[in-house]
Amino acid sequence: MGRGKVVLRRIENKINRQVTFSKRRNGLLKKAEELSVLCDAEVALVIFSSRGKLFTFGILPKPLNDIKGALHIKMKMLIVKLRNLNGEDLGPLNIKELQSLEKKVEGALSQVRERKERYLGDLNKQLILKLEADGFNLKAFESLWGSDTPYTAAGSGNFSLQPSQSNPMEFQAEPFLQIGYNHQVQAEPSNVPRETNFTQGWFD
């Protein structure tokens, strides 16, 4: 009894549709591989499922395959070097490799410092330009703080800080006004006889 003819139309049952897709996909990939091996043909196959999942098959030519292998090896070496620069997996390295790694790290640190200094210098220039645009005289401010003369207060043309008097005895006393009750203890009269241990008889 032969196999019935398959009707080419969309399978309505979701489960049956997924099972059929999986079987046909595997069969198609197997046929593509057989065709490339038996006939030495270059076959490329791209399949997208109903959910957007990608399935591919391809046989690269020998030169491209060699390039792929070389790139894979180089990528592994770069990963190892990156781990070494991060201070990881330093055990297998010999003294020459460690010295070379140290020079690379020092060079990288020097570049970072130069970049930082340039950035701070540019930031300082931008700040100076902004202050000058706002009417702030930076040179006058620097000369003010650098001089030894009495400083004039900002925002006042007549007020100045005068140095203190060199001789404190030249200070003139001004009238003093006291408000309130000031209690002072009266001193004892001087004519009050004081107690003594001598008797009057000694003076007769």
C-alpha positions as CSV (number, residue, x, y, z in Angstrom):
1,M,0.0,0.0,0.0
2,G,1.6,3.3,-1.1
3,R,1.9,6.5,0.7
4,G,-0.9,9.0,0.2
5,K,-0.4,12.2,-1.6
6,V,0.3,15.1,0.7
7,V,-2.0,18.1,0.4
8,L,0.0,21.3,0.4
9,R,-1.8,23.6,2.7
10,R,-1.3,25.1,6.1
11,I,-1.7,22.7,9.0
12,E,-4.3,24.2,11.3
13,N,-3.4,22.2,14.4
14,K,-0.5,24.0,16.1
15,I,1.1,20.9,17.6
16,N,1.0,18.9,14.4
17,R,2.4,21.9,12.5
18,Q,5.3,22.2,14.9
19,V,6.1,18.4,14.7
20,T,5.9,18.5,10.9
21,F,8.2,21.5,10.8
22,S,10.8,19.8,13.0
23,K,10.8,16.6,10.9
24,R,11.0,18.4,7.6
25,R,13.7,20.8,8.8
26,N,15.9,17.9,10.0
27,G,15.4,16.1,6.8
28,L,16.2,19.2,4.7
29,L,19.4,19.8,6.7
30,K,20.5,16.2,6.2
31,K,19.9,16.4,2.5
32,A,21.9,19.6,2.3
33,E,24.8,18.0,4.1
34,E,24.7,14.9,1.9
35,L,24.6,17.0,-1.2
36,S,27.7,19.0,-0.1
37,V,29.7,15.9,0.8
38,L,28.7,13.6,-2.1
39,C,28.9,16.1,-4.9
40,D,31.5,18.5,-3.4
41,A,29.0,21.3,-3.7
42,E,28.9,24.6,-1.8
43,V,25.5,24.5,-0.1
44,A,24.0,27.2,2.1
45,L,20.7,26.8,3.8
46,V,18.7,29.4,5.9
47,I,15.4,28.5,7.7
48,F,13.2,30.7,9.8
49,S,10.5,29.1,11.9
50,S,7.0,30.7,12.4
51,R,8.3,32.2,15.7
52,G,11.3,33.8,13.9
53,K,13.9,31.3,15.1
54,L,16.9,30.9,12.7
55,F,18.4,27.6,11.4
56,T,21.3,27.7,9.1
57,F,23.6,25.3,7.3
58,G,26.7,26.1,5.2
59,I,29.9,24.6,4.1
60,L,32.7,27.2,3.9
61,P,35.4,26.9,1.2
62,K,38.8,25.7,2.5
63,P,40.5,29.2,2.4
64,L,37.6,30.7,4.4
65,N,37.7,27.8,6.8
66,D,41.5,28.3,7.4
67,I,40.9,32.0,8.0
68,K,38.1,31.2,10.5
69,G,40.5,28.9,12.4
70,A,43.3,31.5,12.4
71,L,40.9,34.2,13.7
72,H,39.6,31.8,16.4
73,I,43.2,31.2,17.6
74,K,44.0,34.9,17.6
75,M,40.9,35.7,19.5
76,K,41.9,33.2,22.2
77,M,45.4,34.8,22.5
78,L,43.8,38.3,22.8
79,I,41.5,37.0,25.6
80,V,44.5,35.6,27.5
81,K,46.4,38.9,27.1
82,L,43.4,40.9,28.3
83,R,43.2,38.7,31.4
84,N,46.9,39.3,32.0
85,L,46.5,43.0,31.8
86,N,43.7,42.8,34.3
87,G,46.1,41.0,36.7
88,E,44.6,37.5,36.1
89,D,46.3,34.2,35.2
90,L,49.9,35.5,35.8
91,G,51.2,32.2,37.1
92,P,52.4,30.7,33.7
93,L,54.3,33.9,32.7
94,N,58.1,34.0,32.9
95,I,60.2,37.0,33.9
96,K,60.5,38.4,30.4
97,E,56.7,38.3,29.9
98,L,56.1,39.9,33.2
99,Q,58.5,42.7,32.4
100,S,56.9,43.3,29.1
101,L,53.5,43.3,30.8
102,E,54.8,45.8,33.3
103,K,56.0,48.2,30.6
104,K,52.6,47.9,28.8
105,V,50.8,48.8,32.1
106,E,53.1,51.7,32.8
107,G,52.6,53.0,29.2
108,A,48.8,52.7,29.6
109,L,49.0,54.6,33.0
110,S,51.1,57.4,31.4
111,Q,48.5,57.8,28.6
112,V,45.7,58.0,31.2
113,R,47.5,60.7,33.2
114,E,48.2,62.7,30.0
115,R,44.5,62.4,29.0
116,K,43.4,63.5,32.5
117,E,45.7,66.5,32.5
118,R,44.5,67.6,29.1
119,Y,40.9,67.2,30.3
120,L,41.5,69.3,33.4
121,G,43.3,72.0,31.5
122,D,40.5,72.3,29.0
123,L,38.0,72.4,31.9
124,N,40.0,75.2,33.6
125,K,40.1,77.2,30.3
126,Q,36.3,76.9,29.9
127,L,35.8,78.1,33.5
128,I,38.1,81.1,33.0
129,L,36.2,82.0,29.8
130,K,32.9,81.7,31.6
131,L,34.0,83.9,34.5
132,E,35.3,86.6,32.1
133,A,32.1,86.4,30.1
134,D,30.2,87.1,33.4
135,G,32.4,90.2,34.0
136,F,34.8,88.8,36.6
137,N,38.3,90.2,36.2
138,L,40.5,87.2,37.1
139,K,43.8,89.1,36.9
140,A,42.6,91.9,39.2
141,F,41.5,89.2,41.7
142,E,44.9,87.5,41.6
143,S,46.8,90.8,42.0
144,L,44.5,91.7,44.9
145,W,45.3,88.5,46.8
146,G,49.0,88.7,45.8
147,S,49.6,92.2,47.2
148,D,50.5,93.2,50.7
149,T,48.5,96.5,50.8
150,P,45.2,96.8,52.7
151,Y,42.4,95.1,50.8
152,T,39.4,97.0,49.5
153,A,36.2,95.2,50.2
154,A,34.3,94.0,47.0
155,G,31.3,96.0,46.0
156,S,32.4,99.1,48.0
157,G,34.7,101.8,46.7
158,N,35.3,103.7,50.0
159,F,35.5,101.0,52.6
160,S,38.9,99.6,53.3
161,L,40.5,97.4,55.9
162,Q,43.0,99.6,57.8
163,P,45.9,98.0,59.8
164,S,45.6,98.0,63.5
165,Q,47.5,100.6,65.6
166,S,51.1,99.7,66.1
167,N,51.3,101.2,69.6
168,P,48.5,100.1,72.0
169,M,49.3,103.1,74.3
170,E,48.1,105.6,71.7
171,F,44.5,104.3,72.0
172,Q,42.3,107.2,73.3
173,A,39.8,106.3,76.0
174,E,36.3,107.5,75.2
175,P,33.5,108.4,77.7
176,F,32.0,105.3,79.3
177,L,28.3,105.2,80.0
178,Q,26.9,102.6,82.3
179,I,23.2,101.9,82.6
180,G,21.9,100.1,85.6
181,Y,22.7,99.7,89.3
182,N,26.3,99.1,90.2
183,H,26.7,97.7,93.7
184,Q,30.0,98.5,95.3
185,V,31.1,97.3,98.7
186,Q,32.1,100.2,100.9
187,A,35.5,100.0,102.5
188,E,35.6,99.9,106.3
189,P,36.6,103.2,108.0
190,S,40.3,103.5,108.8
191,N,39.5,104.8,112.4
192,V,37.9,101.6,113.6
193,P,40.2,100.1,116.2
194,R,41.5,96.7,115.2
195,E,41.7,93.8,117.4
196,T,45.1,93.2,119.0
197,N,46.6,90.8,121.4
198,F,48.4,93.6,123.3
199,T,46.9,94.9,126.5
200,Q,46.8,98.6,127.5
201,G,49.2,97.9,130.4
202,W,52.1,97.4,128.1
203,F,51.9,101.0,127.0
204,D,51.7,102.6,130.5
